[in-house]
Amino acid sequence: MILSNSDFKLDVTSEIGNLRTLLIHSPDNGLGKVVPSKAQDWLFEDIVHLETMRKNEYDYYVKLLMYFLDPDKIKGKLKQIDAEENRRSFFKPDDAAFHASTKVIEIQTLLADILHDDDTRKKLVASVCAIESCNYRLQLTLIETDPVELAKIFISGSLTEDEMIFAPIPNLIFSRDIGIAVNKHMLLNKPAKKARARETLLVRYIFFTHPLFEAYRENILEIPETIQHFLRPGEDNDQKTTLEGGDVMMVSPQHLIIGCSERTSVSGANEAIKLLFSHDVVKKVTIVKIPHKRDYMHIDTVFTQVKRNMWVLLRSLATAESVMDSNEPGSWFADKKNKDKPEIVQFTKGKKPKTFNSIEDLLADVSENDLQSKEKTQFIYSGNDTFPFDAREQWTDSCNLLALKEGVVLGYDRNDKTVEAFKQRGFDIIKVSELLQKFENGELDPQTMKDTLILMPSSELSRARGGFHCMSMPLLRDKVL
């Protein structure tokens, strides 16, 4: 059934306002077919065990989101959902018992919805077949395929259980990367790697054709390529126009942070600034250029927000390098001798750019000026700022946390030293399995929780190099100002 747009709202003004609606994609069969020789080409650090990832890890995430965002769908039903005979039917978009939440929205459901329209199905099949080099007869077969099945094929790459017709798109679970809500606008991104081309195409069709987003159609923004980009020489990352959602943070109503990283180029950030300013979406954009290393990948692997006055951060990247003085964004980031230091430049519409000496200075400015915090800004450091645990735990996403509400965040259970740092700041620490039982028994209320780090199991999810900030595309948050 097509989700209704009657009650849908798109509005994100911060990283910490109460989360009300988000877009996710649960692990699909394609992840279980990633082979070692292709894992890194498909941007996974290792192959994963799909059943463990689903049942013992990601399903907890979905249940937790439901208790916070759509409790009527799950409250009182936990025992039934967990029963072995139900075989995960609550989590499967094509199952009659699927939760079908309008708050925790599954990408596969939206894709199946739009494929019921004949014209959209023909266009999207043609587009996918073009980028995947399919033959014409296969294209005709796909056009005649049931929309629900076709959505599964587009995502998993599998025509049948045993026959694959194109590569999986395992990174679709990282829904943050393909689009970011900026106030009442949607900024669609331009991923850097070919492995994400199909998911980008699918999401573009979803946002432009699904009735859910009809009222916001004019607010959907696409990053353009630079003029005559096809004539420009070289393969340097900064010359290509790329931008991924893990490098974009909506930190206050008029302030966006964009990271330039392994996945987001200076050109991409530059085009985003011009696009956002020309449409009056925000007044201020800060560029944080971090080293182009797999270790960091996106800025949300380096820092994320916990509370209005608190952030989790990798301290070894806290100090910035001085940059040049210019009014053109691209010219700030010329080649530097020290490529292991971030560079930070803030562009405000109609004003001269300014720089920050460190990421900490920038984040303190966001907390104290943009978000009007009356308290001194605090930092919780990856690995409790202790070598080698700071680097080890950053690699397994100690800094990549999702705030369900201010002060209530999700993180992996494997980052022990970072957990210690949260304890030292007065946070309650609880495993998700225990928390869900307390919600079900009425011992705890999600809406009254404060200052809590929820520990999520992570043996398989962490192999993909992404945390829960990556695995979420917030579409609606309460305002914090």
N, C-alpha and C positions, 0 to 999 in steps of 0.2 A: 504494500500500500504506500502511495506517495505521501511523504510527510507534508503536513499543512504549513503554509506560511502565515497563517492568521495570527499566531502568537509568537512567531520567531522575531528575535531582535539581534542585531549585530552591533556590538559596542564594547570595545576594550580600551580602557584608559590607564591601566597599570598592570604590573606583574603580580600584584598581591591582593587586589580586591576579591571579594567572595566569588568563586568560580561558579557560574550558573549554566553555561552551555559550552561544550567543546566537541571537536571532531577528532576521532581516533580511527585506527585500523588495527584490528586484532590479528595476531600472527596467522597467516594462511598457509596452505599446502606448499606454496612455492618456497618457503623458508626451509622446508624439510628436504628440498632437492638441490640446495646449494652444495656444490662439490668443492673440495679443497683447492683445486687448481684455479677455480673461478671466484673464490670467496672474496679476495681483495679487489678483483675487478668489479665485483658487485658491492663493494664497500663494506663488507663484513670482515671482522678481524679473524673469524674462525667459523667453522661449521657449527650448527647448533642442533640439539635434540629437540625436535618440534613439540612432542607431547609434554616433555618436562617444561619447556618454555610456556606452553599454554596453561596446562593444568596446575602446575606448581608455582607459576610466577605471574604471567599476564592476566589470568583470570582473577587473581586477587586484586589487581589494579582496577579491572572493570567493576568488580563488586564494591570496592571502596568508593569509586566515582559515583556509583548508583546511590549509595547511602548518603553521600553529600549532596548530590545534584538531583536525584530522582528517587527518593526513598520509597515512594508508594509502589515502585516496580519490584522492590526487593525485600522490604521489611516484612518479617514473618514467613519468608519463603526460603531462607538460607539452607535449611536442612534438605528441602526438596530439590533446590538447585544443585547441591553438592552430592545428591544421591547418585551412585554409580550407574544405576539403570537409565538415568537421563542422559548420560554420555555427552555432557557439555551442551545440550540443546539450547540452554539460556544464552549462550555466547555466539551461536551460529546464525548469521544473517539470513540464511535460506531455510531455517527451521521454523516450524509453526510455533514453537515455544520461545523463540528469540525475544529478548527484552524489548526491542523496537523503541528504545527511549528517544524522546525528542530533546533530551538534554545531553545525554551521552550518545552522540550520533556517530554511526558507523559509516565510513566512506563507501564500503561495498553496497550498503543499502541505497545510498544516494545514486550510485552508479547504475544499479539495477533499475531504479526509478526512471532515470532519463532514457534508458535503453528501451523502455516500452513505447517511446515515440518513434515511429518508423523513420522519419526524416533524420532525427538525431542518431538513431542506430546505424543507418547507412553511412552517414558522414563520419561517425567515430570509427566504425569498422574500416572504412577506407583509409582514414588517417593512421590508425594503428598498423594496418597491413602495409602501408607505405613505409613507415619508419622501421618496421620489422622485416621488410622484404619478403612478404608472403606472396604466394602465387594467386592467380585470379580465382581459381576454383575454390581455394580455401576461403577467400574473401566472400564468395557467394554462400558458402556453407555457414560462415559466421553470421552473416546477415539474417539467415533463417533460424539461427539458434535462439532458444528461449532466453529472454532478457536476464533472468536471474542466473542462469547458467553462463551466459555470455559475460556477465560482470565477473564471475569467478575465473573464467578463462583469461580475461584481460589482466587480472591481477596475478594469478598463479602461473600463467603461461601454459597450463595443462588443458588439453582438449578432452582427455579422459584421464582416469587414474594412472594409466601407464604411458600415455602419449603426450609429450610436450611439444608445442608448436613454436614457442619462443621463450626467451629467458624469463625467469621469475623477476619480480620487482620487490625484493625483500625489504628495501628501505622504506616502503610505504607505511610501515609501523611507526616511522618517525614523521608523523604528520605535521609537526612544526615546520619542517623545512620547505614545504610546498606552498605555504601561504601564511600571511600574518594579518590579523585584524588590527587596524590602526584607527582608533576612534570608531566611526561608523563606516570606514572604508576597508576594503580588502586588498592587500598588496600581494599579488601573485608573483612567485619568485622564478628565478632562472638558475636551476641547479648547474653546478660546474661539471658534473660527470655524466657521460653518455648513459650510464646504467640507470639514471633517473629520468630519462627522456619520456618514457611511456607514462610514468605516474604523473609527470607534469602535464602531459596532454590530457589525461583522464580528469585531473582536478580542474583544469581550465574549462572543459566541457561541463563539469558539474556546476561550477559557479556561474557560468553564463547561461545555462539552460534549465537548471532545476528550479521548480516553482518556489522552493524554500527561500531562494535569494532574489526573487523577482523584484522586491521593493528596493533592493540595493544594487541593482544591475549597473546603474550609472556610477556607482561608487567602487566598482571593481577596477583596480589599476594593474596594468601589466608593464613590466620593465622593458623598455625598447632597447634594441641594439644601437650601438654608436653608428653615426652616418658612414656609409660605405665600409662597414666593418669587414666585408668579404674581400676587400682589396688590401687590408692592412696586413703587413708581414708579421711573422713570428708566432710562437705558441705560448708566449709568456702569460701567466695567469692574470696579471694586472691589465693586459691588453684586451682580454676577453670580458664581455659583460656578463658577470655571474653574480647571483645573490641568493643565499639560502636562509631560511627562517631561523635557524639556530644562531645566526649572526644578527638578528633583529630583535630588539627589546622595546616594548612600549612601556616606558618607565613612569611617565606622567602624562596628563592630557595633551600637553603641547610639546612633548619631548620624546624623541625616538633615538635610541642608540643603535648604530650599525657597526658591525665588526668587519674588518678586512682581514681575511684569514686564508687558509688553504682552500676554502670553498667559495669565498666571496671576494671579488676583485675590487680594486679601486674604481675601475670603470663602472662596475655594478652599483657601488655606493654612490658614485657621482650621478648616475642616471636616476637613482632612487631619490636623491635630494632634489633634483630638478623637478621630478614628477610630483613629489609630495608638496613642495613649495608652490608649484604652479596651480595645484588643486586646493591650496589652503588647508591641507590636512593637518599639518603641525607647523609650529613656528620655529622649532629648534631641532637640529639633528647633530648628534655627536658621533664622529668616526673614531673607532678604536682599532688601530692596526696592530695585529699580533703576529708573531712569527708564523711563517707558512710551514707548519709542521703537523704531521699526523697526530702528534701528542695532544695538540690543542683543537684542531679542526674547526671549531666555531667558538665564538666568545662565550656561549652558554656552557662550554666545558671548562671555562676559566672562572666565571662568576655568575651567580644568580641571586635573586633577592629573597629574603626570608621574612623580614618585617619592614615597616616604614623606615626604621633606623638601623636595619641589620642586613648584612649580605654575607654569603659564603664565597670564599675567594682563594685562588692559588697565589700564595704570597710571593713566590719567586717571579711572578709577572706583575707585581704591584707597581714597580717603578717604571716610568715612561722615559722615552728618549726625546730630547729637544728636537723640534721640527722647524721648517722654514716659514717665512712670513709671506703669504700670498693670498689673494682673494679667490683663486681658482682651486676647488677641492683637489683635483688631480695633481696639481703641482706641489702640494704639501708632502706628498709621499714619494719622493725620489729615492734612489738607491741610497742606503745608509751603510756605514761601516759596521755598526752593531745591529745585527738583525734579530737578536734575542731580546730586545727591549720593545715594548709597545709604544706606539705614537698615538697621541690623542688630540684631536682638533674638533672644536665645536662651532657649527655654523648656525647662526641665527638670522632669520629672514630680515634683510634690511640693515644688518649690522656687520661690523668687522669680525672675522673669525677670532676665536681665542683658543689657547692651549691649556692643558692640564699637565701637572708634573707627574701624576701617577693615577692609576685606576682607582686607588682609594680616594684620592682627592675628587675625582669625578663622581664617584658613588656617594660620597659625603655631600657633595653639592646637590645631587638629585634628592637625597633624603631631606636635607635641611632647608633647601630653597624651593625645589619643585614640589616636594611632598609636605613641606612645612612642619617637619618633625621638630619638636622642642627638645628632644634628647640628642645627646652626642651619638654620632654614627658608630656602630660597632661592626667588627669583622670576625667571622669564624673562618679559620684557615683550614684548608685541605690537610689531612694528616696531622692536625693540631700543630702545624708549622714545624714539623719534625722530619728531617731527612732520614731515610729515604721514603718514609710513609707519605709525605706530601705529594711526591711524584707518582708513587704507586697508586695512591687512592684517587688522585686526579684522573689517572688513566682509566679507572673504573668508576668515573662519574661522581665523585664526591662533591663536585661543585655544580652538578647538573640536577637541581632540585625543582620540583613543581610545587607552587603554593596553591593549596585548595582554598585557603583564606589566609589572611595575615597571620603569620606565626605558625601555621599548620602546614608542614611540608613533607613531601615524600622523598625518600632516598634509599639507596641500596644498603642491605644489611652487612655487606662485606667490608665496608670502610670504617674499621674499628676506631682508629685514632680520630677521625673526623667526628664520629659519634661521641667520643670522649669530650671533644671541644664543645659540642652542643650541650652536653651535660654540665660542663663548667659554666655555661651561659644560662643555666637554670631551666633548660628544656626537659620536658618529660620525653622518654624514649619508649616506644611500644612497637611490638611486632604486629604486622597487619592481621595475622591470623587471630591473635588475641583481641585486637581492636574490633574486628568484625563480630566476634562473639559478644563483646560488650555492647555493641550497637544493637544486636539482635535481642539481647536479654534486657535492654533498657537501662543498663548500668551507665552508659555514656550517651551523650547527645552530640552528634557531629557539629551542630550549630553553636554549641557552647564551649567547644574545645579551644584551648589557648596554648601557645608555646609548646608545640609537640612535633617531634621528628618521628614520622611513621616509617618503620623499617620494612622494606620490601625484599623478598627473596630474589636472588640475582645470578645464580650460577650460569644460566644460559643467556639471559637478556644482556648481560654485561659483555658477552663475546661480540655483540654487534656494535659496540662502542656508541652507546647512547643511553641517557637516563630518562627520567619521566618528564623533564622539561622538553626533551626531544619528542617524546611520545604523546604530545598534546598540541592541539591547535585551538586555543581558547577563542570562542566567538562572542561570549558575553561574560563580563565581570561587573560586579557592583563598583560604583565609584568610591574612591577613597578620600576625595576632597569634597 
